[in-house]
C-alpha cells in the first residue's frame, strides 16, 4: 500500500525531517507553508489522521 501526500503536506514533512524538528505548532506550520491559520490547522489534522504525525495530548490528571 503506497501513501502519497499533497504538495503542502510533503513540504511540511520534508521541512520537519530536514530540520530534525520533532514537534511543530500551528504557528510554525503557518510560517513554513506561508499559509493561513485554518489551512495550517487542516494540514496538521490530515497528517495526524493519516498517521504521518502523532498528536501531542495533555496529560490526564488523576481524580481525587
MODELLER restraints for C-alpha pairs under 7 A, 6 or more apart:
rsr = mdl.restraints
at = mdl.atoms
rsr.add(forms.Gaussian(group=physical.xy_distance, feature=features.Distance(at['CA:8:A'], at['CA:33:A']), mean=6.80, stdev=0.5))
rsr.add(forms.Gaussian(group=physical.xy_distance, feature=features.Distance(at['CA:9:A'], at['CA:43:A']), mean=6.22, stdev=0.5))
rsr.add(forms.Gaussian(group=physical.xy_distance, feature=features.Distance(at['CA:12:A'], at['CA:32:A']), mean=6.86, stdev=0.5))
rsr.add(forms.Gaussian(group=physical.xy_distance, feature=features.Distance(at['CA:12:A'], at['CA:33:A']), mean=6.94, stdev=0.5))
rsr.add(forms.Gaussian(group=physical.xy_distance, feature=features.Distance(at['CA:26:A'], at['CA:37:A']), mean=6.98, stdev=0.5))
rsr.add(forms.Gaussian(group=physical.xy_distance, feature=features.Distance(at['CA:26:A'], at['CA:40:A']), mean=6.01, stdev=0.5))
rsr.add(forms.Gaussian(group=physical.xy_distance, feature=features.Distance(at['CA:26:A'], at['CA:41:A']), mean=6.05, stdev=0.5))
rsr.add(forms.Gaussian(group=physical.xy_distance, feature=features.Distance(at['CA:29:A'], at['CA:40:A']), mean=5.69, stdev=0.5))
rsr.add(forms.Gaussian(group=physical.xy_distance, feature=features.Distance(at['CA:30:A'], at['CA:36:A']), mean=6.04, stdev=0.5))
rsr.add(forms.Gaussian(group=physical.xy_distance, feature=features.Distance(at['CA:30:A'], at['CA:37:A']), mean=6.27, stdev=0.5))
rsr.add(forms.Gaussian(group=physical.xy_distance, feature=features.Distance(at['CA:30:A'], at['CA:40:A']), mean=5.43, stdev=0.5))
rsr.add(forms.Gaussian(group=physical.xy_distance, feature=features.Distance(at['CA:47:A'], at['CA:53:A']), mean=5.54, stdev=0.5))
rsr.add(forms.Gaussian(group=physical.xy_distance, feature=features.Distance(at['CA:48:A'], at['CA:54:A']), mean=5.68, stdev=0.5))
rsr.add(forms.Gaussian(group=physical.xy_distance, feature=features.Distance(at['CA:48:A'], at['CA:55:A']), mean=6.40, stdev=0.5))
